[in-house]
Amino acid sequence: MSPAPSLVSGAIPASIFLILSLACFYLMDIVSLIIKFPSPTASGFFEWDNGTLPILDNFHWLRPLDPVIREITPGFAPSSFGYDDFGGGGVIVPVYYFAYLAFTPPTRSQPLSERKIDIHGAIIWSVLVVLFHVIPVVGIMFDTTLEDRHWWTWFWQLYSVRITLSWYIIRFFGWFITLPTLHSTLSYRTKTTLILAPFIAIALGFWTYTALYCPYSLSMIFFPYSLAVDTWVSRMRRLLQFDQLFIFGSSVLWVAMDMRRNGSSSAIKILFAAVVLAGVVGTGASFGLVWLWREWQLVSDGEKDTSKTE
């Protein structure tokens, strides 16, 4: 077991994530969007050539937050932290990765039992993700009417809050009620694969559907071109494109740097694999695969010795 590196030796290479965070904030240019263009919520509805759609009021029945959420939802950004809804995942997520690499010891320096995901907790968390994130996204993409898809978008907006609250409620009742625990002789690799594989498949499914049926090119959807016409819609689209590029890029870089400091694999190899996979299976499935690779590698030196005690 190797000693943990000093804070300085961990913080210096990790500072690249702070640079990425600042770069994303600069390129997204949220401040100019707010200053130059009035929010579309001022009119109370969305308007386009073929009609209008009302912007929902008091949807969440949270008096202090509903006015704020009402302003944000028309230009939402997918996120995994509640703060991302206000600052952009591409800005917030790299800060988390910096803190992880700067202030935590390499996973390989910890006992094998502490390197592993809590499988029982991961199963509960996965169910909550399906309920509050996956199902609403399916509604957003596939519901039959525009009004219903609009409703699902509003419901989806606070998914990270719903997941977190539900998680702590379940943990609270777990102190008083013995929750069933799954006992299995499956290896840790197999368990993590069974947990992550459905989400990788879902991401691949959305990517495939988009590639086959979207009337716009993938480059138009994902690449932040220069603004030909400076409008609220074009700025918002470009903002979200930068947001997603920095979320994916920083996430893959985190996996690569974490595996490198653990001596598990070459960072260049991981980055190359992630980029190639992203072009084939999409960014979501690509990150899921490299993350699964990380989980396998971090327990590879002790899996055989502990498989009997799983």
Buried (B, 14 or more C-beta within 10 A) or exposed (E): EEEEBEEEEBBEBBEBBBEBBEBBBEBBBBEEBEEEBEBBBEEEEBEEEEEEEEBBEEBBEEEEEBEEBBBBBBBBBBBBBBBBBBBBBBBBBBBBBBBBBBEEEBBBBBEBEEBBBEBEEBEBBBEBBBBBBBBBBBBBEEBEEEEEBBBBBBBBBBBBBBBBEBBEEBEEEEEEEEEEEEEEEBBBBEBBBBBBEBBBEBBBBBBEEBEEEEEEEEEEBBEBEEEEEEEBEEBBBBBBBBBBBBBBBBBBBBBBBBBBBBEBBEBEEBBEBBBEBBEEBBBBBBBBBBBBBBBBBBBEEBBEEBBEEB
